[in-house]
Amino acid sequence: MKTCPIDQALRAQKALREVAGLAPEMFPVEAFVGMISDEIETLRSQGKTDGEIAAPISENSSIQITAEEISANYASSEDRHRAH
């Protein structure tokens, strides 16, 4: 199966949106947390709290998110795999 790194996929999408004259894609916090729920699950299994998970998101991006938003919007493994 052919794969591509996320940073390159995002760069390609950004370029296509610019060519099409579209604004940058925006995600509601619920969708964002759903997208990163695999990572949240792994970090929780390593003993990290939702506050410890929120910190590097806010420190390394313009996304400001709280532990409460992560807790409220986390998609369980069952929910994530049910969609496939």
Contacts in CASP RR format, 6 or more apart in sequence:
PFRMAT RR
TARGET T0000
AUTHOR 0000-0000-0000
METHOD contacts of the structure
MODEL  1
MKTCPIDQALRAQKALREVAGLAPEMFPVEAFVGMISDEIETLRSQGKTD
GEIAAPISENSSIQITAEEISANYASSEDRHRAH
13 25 0 8 1.000
14 24 0 8 1.000
17 23 0 8 1.000
17 24 0 8 1.000
17 25 0 8 1.000
27 35 0 8 1.000
29 65 0 8 1.000
29 69 0 8 1.000
29 73 0 8 1.000
30 73 0 8 1.000
32 63 0 8 1.000
32 65 0 8 1.000
32 73 0 8 1.000
33 40 0 8 1.000
33 65 0 8 1.000
33 69 0 8 1.000
33 70 0 8 1.000
33 73 0 8 1.000
33 74 0 8 1.000
33 75 0 8 1.000
34 73 0 8 1.000
34 74 0 8 1.000
34 75 0 8 1.000
34 80 0 8 1.000
36 57 0 8 1.000
37 74 0 8 1.000
37 75 0 8 1.000
37 76 0 8 1.000
37 80 0 8 1.000
38 80 0 8 1.000
39 53 0 8 1.000
40 50 0 8 1.000
40 53 0 8 1.000
40 70 0 8 1.000
40 74 0 8 1.000
41 77 0 8 1.000
43 52 0 8 1.000
43 53 0 8 1.000
44 50 0 8 1.000
44 53 0 8 1.000
49 67 0 8 1.000
50 67 0 8 1.000
50 68 0 8 1.000
50 70 0 8 1.000
50 71 0 8 1.000
50 74 0 8 1.000
51 66 0 8 1.000
51 67 0 8 1.000
51 70 0 8 1.000
53 67 0 8 1.000
53 70 0 8 1.000
54 65 0 8 1.000
54 66 0 8 1.000
54 67 0 8 1.000
54 69 0 8 1.000
54 70 0 8 1.000
57 63 0 8 1.000
57 65 0 8 1.000
58 64 0 8 1.000
58 65 0 8 1.000
END
